């Protein structure tokens, strides 16, 4: 009688992945990013509410403080990454054609990279008063 470890291919045994491949790692990335997004999301909501009606110069002055700039960059970056991971799961589950699935996954990553680049550009521009 073979045990569960005997059913793995030699490569799977070496890498320590099982039948699910890297699914567990993806699952944990999604959960850990969600946990970190709770305080960062609350911070971003507080920051936005504290600056309601503020001018661009006032918001830029607040973002010139390193703590605000770093927390905002972490929050936005992590939110983009978390949403990319979530959409990747939806694509993998519901897009069945291999070409369509590959195209959707590539578009998902390109869109996330574009959003992250634009957000970083805006934060740097506001933080350094450029």
N, CA, C and O atoms as CSV, one atom per row, in Angstrom:
chain,resi,resn,atom,element,x,y,z
A,1,UNK,N,N,0.841,-1.190,0.000
A,1,UNK,CA,C,0.000,0.000,0.000
A,1,UNK,C,C,0.880,1.245,0.000
A,1,UNK,O,O,1.793,1.364,0.817
A,2,UNK,N,N,0.611,2.154,-0.898
A,2,UNK,CA,C,1.401,3.381,-0.978
A,2,UNK,C,C,0.826,4.440,-0.064
A,2,UNK,O,O,-0.390,4.567,0.087
A,3,UNK,N,N,1.724,5.200,0.546
A,3,UNK,CA,C,1.273,6.310,1.382
A,3,UNK,C,C,1.183,7.564,0.533
A,3,UNK,O,O,1.554,7.544,-0.641
A,4,UNK,N,N,0.697,8.655,1.107
A,4,UNK,CA,C,0.533,9.919,0.388
A,4,UNK,C,C,1.829,10.456,-0.176
A,4,UNK,O,O,1.829,11.057,-1.250
A,5,UNK,N,N,2.948,10.252,0.531
A,5,UNK,CA,C,4.213,10.781,0.034
A,5,UNK,C,C,4.742,9.953,-1.116
A,5,UNK,O,O,5.498,10.460,-1.945
A,6,UNK,N,N,4.355,8.670,-1.183
A,6,UNK,CA,C,4.813,7.824,-2.282
A,6,UNK,C,C,4.123,8.180,-3.591
A,6,UNK,O,O,4.630,7.843,-4.661
A,7,UNK,N,N,2.987,8.847,-3.529
A,7,UNK,CA,C,2.225,9.176,-4.721
A,7,UNK,C,C,2.790,10.396,-5.442
A,7,UNK,O,O,2.415,10.661,-6.584
A,8,UNK,N,N,3.680,11.137,-4.800
A,8,UNK,CA,C,4.252,12.337,-5.412
A,8,UNK,C,C,5.330,11.942,-6.417
A,8,UNK,O,O,5.993,10.916,-6.266
A,9,UNK,N,N,5.492,12.765,-7.433
A,9,UNK,CA,C,6.597,12.553,-8.353
A,9,UNK,C,C,7.884,12.941,-7.630
A,9,UNK,O,O,7.837,13.676,-6.644
A,10,UNK,N,N,9.028,12.459,-8.106
A,10,UNK,CA,C,10.285,12.822,-7.434
A,10,UNK,C,C,10.505,14.337,-7.372
A,10,UNK,O,O,11.009,14.846,-6.371
A,11,UNK,N,N,10.131,15.058,-8.430
A,11,UNK,CA,C,10.312,16.511,-8.432
A,11,UNK,C,C,9.428,17.168,-7.382
A,11,UNK,O,O,9.862,18.103,-6.709
A,12,UNK,N,N,8.201,16.693,-7.233
A,12,UNK,CA,C,7.299,17.247,-6.216
A,12,UNK,C,C,7.842,16.983,-4.815
A,12,UNK,O,O,7.724,17.832,-3.931
A,13,UNK,N,N,8.439,15.801,-4.609
A,13,UNK,CA,C,8.996,15.486,-3.298
A,13,UNK,C,C,10.158,16.426,-2.978
A,13,UNK,O,O,10.287,16.880,-1.841
A,14,UNK,N,N,10.995,16.721,-3.958
A,14,UNK,CA,C,12.147,17.599,-3.746
A,14,UNK,C,C,11.688,19.015,-3.445
A,14,UNK,O,O,12.206,19.657,-2.531
A,15,UNK,N,N,10.726,19.502,-4.202
A,15,UNK,CA,C,10.242,20.877,-4.014
A,15,UNK,C,C,9.327,21.018,-2.803
A,15,UNK,O,O,9.108,22.132,-2.326
A,16,UNK,N,N,8.792,19.912,-2.299
A,16,UNK,CA,C,7.899,19.967,-1.158
A,16,UNK,C,C,6.506,20.463,-1.507
A,16,UNK,O,O,5.773,20.929,-0.634
A,17,UNK,N,N,6.138,20.367,-2.774
A,17,UNK,CA,C,4.824,20.860,-3.186
A,17,UNK,C,C,3.869,19.673,-3.164
A,17,UNK,O,O,4.543,18.649,-3.281
A,18,UNK,N,N,2.893,19.466,-3.086
A,18,UNK,CA,C,2.035,18.291,-3.192
A,18,UNK,C,C,1.202,18.376,-4.414
A,18,UNK,O,O,1.612,18.979,-5.405
A,19,UNK,N,N,0.064,17.802,-4.379
A,19,UNK,CA,C,-0.822,17.779,-5.534
A,19,UNK,C,C,-1.322,19.180,-5.880
A,19,UNK,O,O,-1.662,19.454,-7.031
A,20,UNK,N,N,-1.367,20.057,-4.894
A,20,UNK,CA,C,-1.914,21.391,-5.147
A,20,UNK,C,C,-0.902,22.336,-5.770
A,20,UNK,O,O,-1.260,23.455,-6.138
A,21,UNK,N,N,0.337,21.924,-5.899
A,21,UNK,CA,C,1.338,22.821,-6.480
A,21,UNK,C,C,1.612,23.980,-5.555
A,21,UNK,O,O,1.982,23.782,-4.398
A,22,UNK,N,N,1.434,25.190,-6.053
A,22,UNK,CA,C,1.719,26.373,-5.240
A,22,UNK,C,C,0.443,27.003,-4.703
A,22,UNK,O,O,0.465,28.150,-4.257
A,23,UNK,N,N,-0.668,26.276,-4.738
A,23,UNK,CA,C,-1.947,26.822,-4.295
A,23,UNK,C,C,-1.956,27.243,-2.839
A,23,UNK,O,O,-2.576,28.248,-2.491
A,24,UNK,N,N,-1.283,26.497,-1.987
A,24,UNK,CA,C,-1.241,26.841,-0.570
A,24,UNK,C,C,-0.498,28.150,-0.361
A,24,UNK,O,O,-0.913,28.986,0.441
A,25,UNK,N,N,0.600,28.323,-1.086
A,25,UNK,CA,C,1.357,29.572,-0.979
A,25,UNK,C,C,0.503,30.762,-1.427
A,25,UNK,O,O,0.514,31.814,-0.789
A,26,UNK,N,N,-0.218,30.594,-2.501
A,26,UNK,CA,C,-1.103,31.649,-3.000
A,26,UNK,C,C,-2.183,31.968,-1.972
A,26,UNK,O,O,-2.494,33.134,-1.729
A,27,UNK,N,N,-2.750,30.926,-1.372
A,27,UNK,CA,C,-3.774,31.073,-0.339
A,27,UNK,C,C,-3.234,31.907,0.821
A,27,UNK,O,O,-3.913,32.820,1.289
A,28,UNK,N,N,-2.034,31.610,1.286
A,28,UNK,CA,C,-1.454,32.334,2.414
A,28,UNK,C,C,-1.106,33.767,2.053
A,28,UNK,O,O,-1.272,34.670,2.873
A,29,UNK,N,N,-0.626,33.988,0.837
A,29,UNK,CA,C,-0.353,35.373,0.407
A,29,UNK,C,C,-1.632,36.201,0.456
A,29,UNK,O,O,-1.626,37.348,0.902
A,30,UNK,N,N,-2.720,35.610,-0.005
A,30,UNK,CA,C,-4.007,36.309,-0.005
A,30,UNK,C,C,-4.460,36.615,1.419
A,30,UNK,O,O,-4.929,37.718,1.696
A,31,UNK,N,N,-4.321,35.643,2.325
A,31,UNK,CA,C,-4.774,35.843,3.707
A,31,UNK,C,C,-3.901,36.829,4.466
A,31,UNK,O,O,-4.414,37.684,5.188
A,32,UNK,N,N,-2.584,36.718,4.311
A,32,UNK,CA,C,-1.673,37.628,5.021
A,32,UNK,C,C,-1.838,39.053,4.508
A,32,UNK,O,O,-1.832,39.999,5.295
A,33,UNK,N,N,-1.986,39.215,3.195
A,33,UNK,CA,C,-2.185,40.572,2.658
A,33,UNK,C,C,-3.505,41.150,3.171
A,33,UNK,O,O,-3.594,42.350,3.429
A,34,UNK,N,N,-4.523,40.310,3.320
A,34,UNK,CA,C,-5.806,40.791,3.860
A,34,UNK,C,C,-5.646,41.256,5.304
A,34,UNK,O,O,-6.224,42.270,5.698
A,35,UNK,N,N,-4.875,40.529,6.083
A,35,UNK,CA,C,-4.651,40.910,7.481
A,35,UNK,C,C,-3.934,42.252,7.563
A,35,UNK,O,O,-4.315,43.111,8.359
A,36,UNK,N,N,-2.904,42.439,6.750
A,36,UNK,CA,C,-2.165,43.705,6.766
A,36,UNK,C,C,-2.993,44.855,6.194
A,36,UNK,O,O,-2.787,46.015,6.550
A,37,UNK,N,N,-3.928,44.525,5.307
A,37,UNK,CA,C,-4.753,45.575,4.715
A,37,UNK,C,C,-5.769,46.161,5.692
A,37,UNK,O,O,-6.259,47.271,5.481
A,38,UNK,N,N,-6.090,45.431,6.753
A,38,UNK,CA,C,-7.055,45.957,7.720
A,38,UNK,C,C,-6.524,47.254,8.357
A,38,UNK,O,O,-7.187,48.285,8.246
A,39,UNK,N,N,-5.357,47.244,9.017
A,39,UNK,CA,C,-4.888,48.510,9.598
A,39,UNK,C,C,-4.500,49.536,8.537
A,39,UNK,O,O,-4.732,50.732,8.713
A,40,UNK,N,N,-3.908,49.072,7.433
A,40,UNK,CA,C,-3.525,50.024,6.390
A,40,UNK,C,C,-4.759,50.647,5.744
A,40,UNK,O,O,-4.758,51.835,5.422
A,41,UNK,N,N,-5.804,49.858,5.553
A,41,UNK,CA,C,-7.043,50.395,4.996
A,41,UNK,C,C,-7.690,51.404,5.929
A,41,UNK,O,O,-8.182,52.442,5.488
A,42,UNK,N,N,-7.687,51.093,7.224
A,42,UNK,CA,C,-8.220,52.048,8.196
A,42,UNK,C,C,-7.411,53.342,8.189
A,42,UNK,O,O,-7.973,54.434,8.279
A,43,UNK,N,N,-6.090,53.212,8.081
A,43,UNK,CA,C,-5.238,54.404,8.001
A,43,UNK,C,C,-5.585,55.231,6.762
A,43,UNK,O,O,-5.713,56.453,6.846
A,44,UNK,N,N,-5.737,54.567,5.612
A,44,UNK,CA,C,-6.014,55.305,4.372
A,44,UNK,C,C,-7.376,55.995,4.430
A,44,UNK,O,O,-7.533,57.109,3.930
A,45,UNK,N,N,-8.359,55.333,5.040
A,45,UNK,CA,C,-9.672,55.963,5.207
A,45,UNK,C,C,-9.555,57.168,6.133
A,45,UNK,O,O,-10.118,58.226,5.852
A,46,UNK,N,N,-8.819,57.010,7.243
A,46,UNK,CA,C,-8.614,58.131,8.167
A,46,UNK,C,C,-7.916,59.292,7.458
A,46,UNK,O,O,-8.309,60.448,7.614
A,47,UNK,N,N,-6.875,58.978,6.675
A,47,UNK,CA,C,-6.129,60.013,5.965
A,47,UNK,C,C,-7.040,60.758,4.992
A,47,UNK,O,O,-7.004,61.986,4.912
A,48,UNK,N,N,-7.851,60.009,4.259
A,48,UNK,CA,C,-8.763,60.636,3.297
A,48,UNK,C,C,-9.791,61.508,4.001
A,48,UNK,O,O,-10.083,62.614,3.547
A,49,UNK,N,N,-10.341,61.017,5.106
A,49,UNK,CA,C,-11.348,61.796,5.834
A,49,UNK,C,C,-10.723,63.037,6.484
A,49,UNK,O,O,-11.360,64.088,6.561
A,50,UNK,N,N,-9.492,62.912,6.943
A,50,UNK,CA,C,-8.818,64.044,7.573
A,50,UNK,C,C,-8.498,65.137,6.558
A,50,UNK,O,O,-8.289,66.293,6.928
A,51,UNK,N,N,-8.461,64.772,5.285
A,51,UNK,CA,C,-8.110,65.745,4.254
A,51,UNK,C,C,-9.282,66.095,3.341
A,51,UNK,O,O,-9.079,66.622,2.247
A,52,UNK,N,N,-10.508,65.804,3.784
A,52,UNK,CA,C,-11.678,66.211,3.003
A,52,UNK,C,C,-11.704,67.736,2.910
A,52,UNK,O,O,-11.606,68.427,3.924
A,53,UNK,N,N,-11.832,68.239,1.724
A,53,UNK,CA,C,-11.876,69.679,1.521
A,53,UNK,C,C,-10.518,70.350,1.527
A,53,UNK,O,O,-10.429,71.566,1.361
A,54,UNK,N,N,-9.453,69.573,1.715
A,54,UNK,CA,C,-8.109,70.149,1.726
A,54,UNK,C,C,-7.658,70.435,0.289
A,54,UNK,O,O,-8.110,69.798,-0.662
A,55,UNK,N,N,-6.781,71.383,0.168
A,55,UNK,CA,C,-6.222,71.681,-1.152
A,55,UNK,C,C,-5.143,70.655,-1.483
A,55,UNK,O,O,-4.704,69.890,-0.624
A,56,UNK,N,N,-4.730,70.659,-2.744
A,56,UNK,CA,C,-3.661,69.748,-3.170
A,56,UNK,C,C,-2.390,70.038,-2.391
A,56,UNK,O,O,-1.665,69.114,-2.022
A,57,UNK,N,N,-2.113,71.297,-2.140
A,57,UNK,CA,C,-0.903,71.688,-1.410
A,57,UNK,C,C,-0.930,71.147,0.024
A,57,UNK,O,O,0.101,70.730,0.550
A,58,UNK,N,N,-2.101,71.154,0.649
A,58,UNK,CA,C,-2.210,70.640,2.020
A,58,UNK,C,C,-2.008,69.123,2.060
A,58,UNK,O,O,-1.349,68.604,2.962
A,59,UNK,N,N,-2.572,68.422,1.089
A,59,UNK,CA,C,-2.389,66.970,1.022
A,59,UNK,C,C,-0.928,66.647,0.718
A,59,UNK,O,O,-0.358,65.725,1.302
A,60,UNK,N,N,-0.327,67.403,-0.194
A,60,UNK,CA,C,1.083,67.191,-0.518
A,60,UNK,C,C,1.965,67.450,0.700
A,60,UNK,O,O,2.949,66.742,0.915
A,61,UNK,N,N,1.618,68.456,1.494
A,61,UNK,CA,C,2.389,68.740,2.705
A,61,UNK,C,C,2.285,67.573,3.685
A,61,UNK,O,O,3.275,67.215,4.323
A,62,UNK,N,N,1.110,66.982,3.810
A,62,UNK,CA,C,0.954,65.828,4.694
A,62,UNK,C,C,1.730,64.624,4.165
A,62,UNK,O,O,2.358,63.896,4.934
A,63,UNK,N,N,1.684,64.420,2.861
A,63,UNK,CA,C,2.390,63.282,2.270
A,63,UNK,C,C,3.894,63.490,2.239
A,63,UNK,O,O,4.635,62.541,1.982
A,64,UNK,N,N,4.364,64.697,2.490
A,64,UNK,CA,C,5.807,64.911,2.529
A,64,UNK,C,C,6.406,64.341,3.811
A,64,UNK,O,O,7.621,64.160,3.897
A,65,UNK,N,N,5.569,64.056,4.810
A,65,UNK,CA,C,6.041,63.388,6.015
A,65,UNK,C,C,6.309,61.928,5.660
A,65,UNK,O,O,5.432,61.268,5.102
A,66,UNK,N,N,7.503,61.404,5.969
A,66,UNK,CA,C,7.859,60.038,5.550
A,66,UNK,C,C,6.892,58.957,6.037
A,66,UNK,O,O,6.622,58.001,5.309
A,67,UNK,N,N,6.372,59.095,7.250
A,67,UNK,CA,C,5.468,58.074,7.767
A,67,UNK,C,C,4.200,57.984,6.917
A,67,UNK,O,O,3.757,56.887,6.575
A,68,UNK,N,N,3.624,59.120,6.582
A,68,UNK,CA,C,2.408,59.118,5.762
A,68,UNK,C,C,2.696,58.573,4.367
A,68,UNK,O,O,1.917,57.788,3.828
A,69,UNK,N,N,3.808,58.989,3.792
A,69,UNK,CA,C,4.142,58.534,2.436
A,69,UNK,C,C,4.369,57.026,2.395
A,69,UNK,O,O,3.889,56.346,1.488
A,70,UNK,N,N,5.096,56.508,3.372
A,70,UNK,CA,C,5.390,55.070,3.391
A,70,UNK,C,C,4.123,54.265,3.651
A,70,UNK,O,O,3.875,53.269,2.972
A,71,UNK,N,N,3.324,54.681,4.621
A,71,UNK,CA,C,2.084,53.950,4.906
A,71,UNK,C,C,1.134,53.982,3.713
A,71,UNK,O,O,0.483,52.983,3.408
A,72,UNK,N,N,1.054,55.121,3.042
A,72,UNK,CA,C,0.181,55.217,1.874
A,72,UNK,C,C,0.697,54.321,0.741
A,72,UNK,O,O,-0.090,53.639,0.084
A,73,UNK,N,N,2.018,54.321,0.512
A,73,UNK,CA,C,2.593,53.474,-0.531
A,73,UNK,C,C,2.377,51.996,-0.215
A,73,UNK,O,O,2.033,51.214,-1.101
A,74,UNK,N,N,2.578,51.615,1.044
A,74,UNK,CA,C,2.337,50.222,1.441
A,74,UNK,C,C,0.870,49.845,1.278
A,74,UNK,O,O,0.557,48.767,0.773
A,75,UNK,N,N,-0.017,50.716,1.697
A,75,UNK,CA,C,-1.443,50.427,1.598
A,75,UNK,C,C,-1.910,50.284,0.168
A,75,UNK,O,O,-2.615,49.333,-0.170
A,76,UNK,N,N,-1.520,51.222,-0.672
A,76,UNK,CA,C,-1.941,51.167,-2.076
A,76,UNK,C,C,-1.303,49.969,-2.781
A,76,UNK,O,O,-1.976,49.242,-3.512
A,77,UNK,N,N,0.000,49.768,-2.557
A,77,UNK,CA,C,0.687,48.641,-3.195
A,77,UNK,C,C,0.114,47.303,-2.770
A,77,UNK,O,O,-0.096,46.418,-3.600
A,78,UNK,N,N,-0.138,47.153,-1.475
A,78,UNK,CA,C,-0.686,45.901,-0.971
A,78,UNK,C,C,-2.121,45.684,-1.457
A,78,UNK,O,O,-2.508,44.552,-1.745
A,79,UNK,N,N,-2.899,46.740,-1.548
A,79,UNK,CA,C,-4.271,46.613,-2.055
A,79,UNK,C,C,-4.266,46.170,-3.523
A,79,UNK,O,O,-5.083,45.344,-3.930
A,80,UNK,N,N,-3.355,46.716,-4.300
A,80,UNK,CA,C,-3.257,46.324,-5.712
A,80,UNK,C,C,-2.825,44.865,-5.824
A,80,UNK,O,O,-3.387,44.105,-6.613
A,81,UNK,N,N,-1.825,44.476,-5.032
A,81,UNK,CA,C,-1.347,43.095,-5.073
A,81,UNK,C,C,-2.437,42.124,-4.625
A,81,UNK,O,O,-2.635,41.080,-5.247
A,82,UNK,N,N,-3.136,42.463,-3.558
A,82,UNK,CA,C,-4.218,41.623,-3.040
A,82,UNK,C,C,-5.327,41.453,-4.088
A,82,UNK,O,O,-5.835,40.349,-4.288
A,83,UNK,N,N,-5.690,42.537,-4.743
A,83,UNK,CA,C,-6.737,42.436,-5.764
A,83,UNK,C,C,-6.259,41.631,-6.969
A,83,UNK,O,O,-7.045,40.910,-7.584
A,84,UNK,N,N,-4.976,41.748,-7.311
A,84,UNK,CA,C,-4.434,40.960,-8.416
A,84,UNK,C,C,-4.490,39.466,-8.080
A,84,UNK,O,O,-4.848,38.651,-8.930
A,85,UNK,N,N,-4.136,39.111,-6.841
A,85,UNK,CA,C,-4.204,37.709,-6.426
A,85,UNK,C,C,-5.642,37.193,-6.462
A,85,UNK,O,O,-5.894,36.078,-6.918
A,86,UNK,N,N,-6.574,37.998,-5.985
A,86,UNK,CA,C,-7.976,37.587,-5.986
A,86,UNK,C,C,-8.519,37.397,-7.388
A,86,UNK,O,O,-9.210,36.415,-7.658
A,87,UNK,N,N,-8.214,38.319,-8.277
A,87,UNK,CA,C,-8.693,38.199,-9.651
A,87,UNK,C,C,-8.025,37.027,-10.361
A,87,UNK,O,O,-8.630,36.401,-11.231
A,88,UNK,N,N,-6.783,36.728,-9.996
A,88,UNK,CA,C,-6.102,35.578,-10.582
A,88,UNK,C,C,-6.855,34.284,-10.262
A,88,UNK,O,O,-6.994,33.419,-11.127
A,89,UNK,N,N,-7.334,34.152,-9.040
A,89,UNK,CA,C,-8.096,32.960,-8.648
A,89,UNK,C,C,-9.389,32.861,-9.460
A,89,UNK,O,O,-9.757,31.780,-9.919
A,90,UNK,N,N,-10.074,33.989,-9.633
A,90,UNK,CA,C,-11.310,33.999,-10.417
A,90,UNK,C,C,-11.026,33.578,-11.860
A,90,UNK,O,O,-11.755,32.771,-12.437
A,91,UNK,N,N,-9.962,34.134,-12.430
A,91,UNK,CA,C,-9.603,33.783,-13.815
A,91,UNK,C,C,-9.273,32.303,-13.918
A,91,UNK,O,O,-9.752,31.625,-14.827
A,92,UNK,N,N,-8.460,31.792,-12.998
A,92,UNK,CA,C,-8.076,30.386,-13.052
A,92,UNK,C,C,-9.274,29.458,-12.878
A,92,UNK,O,O,-9.299,28.367,-13.448
A,93,UNK,N,N,-10.258,29.877,-12.105
A,93,UNK,CA,C,-11.425,29.033,-11.866
A,93,UNK,C,C,-12.467,29.093,-12.978
A,93,UNK,O,O,-13.121,28.089,-13.258
A,94,UNK,N,N,-12.634,30.246,-13.615
A,94,UNK,CA,C,-13.776,30.427,-14.511
A,94,UNK,C,C,-13.430,30.662,-15.971
A,94,UNK,O,O,-14.331,30.637,-16.810
A,95,UNK,N,N,-12.182,30.887,-16.312
A,95,UNK,CA,C,-11.795,31.005,-17.721
A,95,UNK,C,C,-11.183,29.668,-18.108
A,95,UNK,O,O,-10.172,29.257,-17.538
A,96,UNK,N,N,-11.793,28.985,-19.079
A,96,UNK,CA,C,-11.409,27.603,-19.340
A,96,UNK,C,C,-10.496,27.414,-20.540
A,96,UNK,O,O,-9.709,26.468,-20.555
A,97,UNK,N,N,-10.570,28.265,-21.533
A,97,UNK,CA,C,-9.695,28.109,-22.684
A,97,UNK,C,C,-8.268,28.487,-22.326
A,97,UNK,O,O,-8.052,29.508,-21.673
A,98,UNK,N,N,-7.278,27.680,-22.739
A,98,UNK,CA,C,-5.899,27.967,-22.347
A,98,UNK,C,C,-5.380,29.312,-22.868
A,98,UNK,O,O,-4.650,30.010,-22.165
A,99,UNK,N,N,-5.751,29.666,-24.079
A,99,UNK,CA,C,-5.295,30.942,-24.639
A,99,UNK,C,C,-5.987,32.111,-23.933
A,99,UNK,O,O,-5.347,33.101,-23.576
A,100,UNK,N,N,-7.280,31.983,-23.741
A,100,UNK,CA,C,-8.035,33.034,-23.049
A,100,UNK,C,C,-7.560,33.179,-21.610
A,100,UNK,O,O,-7.446,34.293,-21.098
A,101,UNK,N,N,-7.282,32.047,-20.955
A,101,UNK,CA,C,-6.810,32.089,-19.571
A,101,UNK,C,C,-5.455,32.785,-19.489
A,101,UNK,O,O,-5.245,33.632,-18.621
A,102,UNK,N,N,-4.541,32.435,-20.383
A,102,UNK,CA,C,-3.221,33.070,-20.388
A,102,UNK,C,C,-3.341,34.558,-20.664
A,102,UNK,O,O,-2.684,35.365,-20.006
A,103,UNK,N,N,-4.172,34.929,-21.627
A,103,UNK,CA,C,-4.354,36.346,-21.955
A,103,UNK,C,C,-4.942,37.110,-20.764
A,103,UNK,O,O,-4.497,38.213,-20.446
A,104,UNK,N,N,-5.938,36.519,-20.116
A,104,UNK,CA,C,-6.561,37.181,-18.960
A,104,UNK,C,C,-5.574,37.322,-17.806
A,104,UNK,O,O,-5.546,38.359,-17.143
A,105,UNK,N,N,-4.768,36.300,-17.558
A,105,UNK,CA,C,-3.773,36.378,-16.479
A,105,UNK,C,C,-2.715,37.436,-16.778
A,105,UNK,O,O,-2.296,38.173,-15.886
A,106,UNK,N,N,-2.289,37.506,-18.031
A,106,UNK,CA,C,-1.299,38.530,-18.409
A,106,UNK,C,C,-1.886,39.933,-18.298
A,106,UNK,O,O,-1.221,40.853,-17.822
A,107,UNK,N,N,-3.134,40.094,-18.737
A,107,UNK,CA,C,-3.790,41.395,-18.609
A,107,UNK,C,C,-3.981,41.790,-17.147
A,107,UNK,O,O,-3.845,42.962,-16.794
A,108,UNK,N,N,-4.294,40.820,-16.303
A,108,UNK,CA,C,-4.447,41.074,-14.875
A,108,UNK,C,C,-3.140,41.609,-14.288
A,108,UNK,O,O,-3.145,42.591,-13.545
A,109,UNK,N,N,-2.035,40.966,-14.620
A,109,UNK,CA,C,-0.745,41.405,-14.096
A,109,UNK,C,C,-0.315,42.743,-14.691
A,109,UNK,O,O,0.256,43.580,-13.991
A,110,UNK,N,N,-0.587,42.947,-15.971
A,110,UNK,CA,C,-0.231,44.220,-16.599
A,110,UNK,C,C,-1.037,45.364,-15.997
A,110,UNK,O,O,-0.501,46.447,-15.761
A,111,UNK,N,N,-2.314,45.129,-15.749
A,111,UNK,CA,C,-3.177,46.142,-15.155
A,111,UNK,C,C,-2.704,46.484,-13.738
A,111,UNK,O,O,-2.658,47.654,-13.359
A,112,UNK,N,N,-2.355,45.458,-12.962
A,112,UNK,CA,C,-1.862,45.686,-11.606
A,112,UNK,C,C,-0.549,46.462,-11.632
A,112,UNK,O,O,-0.346,47.367,-10.822
A,113,UNK,N,N,0.333,46.118,-12.549
A,113,UNK,CA,C,1.613,46.827,-12.659
A,113,UNK,C,C,1.393,48.281,-13.075
A,113,UNK,O,O,2.058,49.181,-12.563
A,114,UNK,N,N,0.474,48.510,-13.991
A,114,UNK,CA,C,0.165,49.875,-14.417
A,114,UNK,C,C,-0.395,50.695,-13.248
A,114,UNK,O,O,0.030,51.828,-13.019
A,115,UNK,N,N,-1.343,50.119,-12.518
A,115,UNK,CA,C,-1.907,50.822,-11.359
A,115,UNK,C,C,-0.833,51.121,-10.320
A,115,UNK,O,O,-0.778,52.227,-9.782
A,116,UNK,N,N,0.016,50.143,-10.039
A,116,UNK,CA,C,1.072,50.341,-9.051
A,116,UNK,C,C,2.040,51.432,-9.508
A,116,UNK,O,O,2.460,52.266,-8.706
A,117,UNK,N,N,2.390,51.426,-10.773
A,117,UNK,CA,C,3.285,52.460,-11.299
A,117,UNK,C,C,2.675,53.844,-11.213
A,117,UNK,O,O,3.346,54.797,-10.814
A,118,UNK,N,N,1.415,53.963,-11.582
A,118,UNK,CA,C,0.740,55.261,-11.506
A,118,UNK,C,C,0.606,55.745,-10.066
A,118,UNK,O,O,0.802,56.927,-9.782
A,119,UNK,N,N,0.272,54.829,-9.158
A,119,UNK,CA,C,0.128,55.195,-7.749
A,119,UNK,C,C,1.473,55.630,-7.171
A,119,UNK,O,O,1.551,56.621,-6.445
A,120,UNK,N,N,2.517,54.895,-7.491
A,120,UNK,CA,C,3.847,55.252,-6.998
A,120,UNK,C,C,4.290,56.603,-7.553
A,120,UNK,O,O,4.857,57.425,-6.833
A,121,UNK,N,N,4.031,56.822,-8.827
A,121,UNK,CA,C,4.371,58.106,-9.442
A,121,UNK,C,C,3.649,59.258,-8.729
A,121,UNK,O,O,4.256,60.278,-8.404
A,122,UNK,N,N,2.358,59.078,-8.497
A,122,UNK,CA,C,1.569,60.130,-7.831
A,122,UNK,C,C,2.070,60.377,-6.412
A,122,UNK,O,O,2.179,61.527,-5.986
A,123,UNK,N,N,2.372,59.318,-5.683
A,123,UNK,CA,C,2.857,59.471,-4.309
A,123,UNK,C,C,4.227,60.149,-4.270
A,123,UNK,O,O,4.461,61.017,-3.430
A,124,UNK,N,N,5.112,59.771,-5.150
A,124,UNK,CA,C,6.446,60.397,-5.203
A,124,UNK,C,C,6.311,61.862,-5.571
A,124,UNK,O,O,6.959,62.723,-4.975
A,125,UNK,N,N,5.469,62.143,-6.553
A,125,UNK,CA,C,5.275,63.520,-6.979
A,125,UNK,C,C,4.709,64.368,-5.850
A,125,UNK,O,O,5.158,65.494,-5.637
A,126,UNK,N,N,3.727,63.839,-5.124
A,126,UNK,CA,C,3.133,64.593,-4.025
A,126,UNK,C,C,4.095,64.679,-2.837
A,126,UNK,O,O,4.174,65.716,-2.179
A,127,UNK,N,N,4.823,63.600,-2.562
A,127,UNK,CA,C,5.715,63.567,-1.396
A,127,UNK,C,C,6.883,64.541,-1.529
A,127,UNK,O,O,7.277,65.190,-0.561
A,128,UNK,N,N,7.421,64.632,-2.717
A,128,UNK,CA,C,8.586,65.487,-2.910
A,128,UNK,C,C,8.241,66.844,-3.481
A,128,UNK,O,O,9.126,67.648,-3.772
A,129,UNK,N,N,6.950,67.098,-3.641
A,129,UNK,CA,C,6.510,68.407,-4.101
A,129,UNK,C,C,6.936,68.755,-5.504
A,129,UNK,O,O,7.126,69.924,-5.840
A,130,UNK,N,N,7.084,67.732,-6.321
A,130,UNK,CA,C,7.516,67.950,-7.704
A,130,UNK,C,C,6.359,68.394,-8.553
A,130,UNK,O,O,6.526,68.629,-9.750
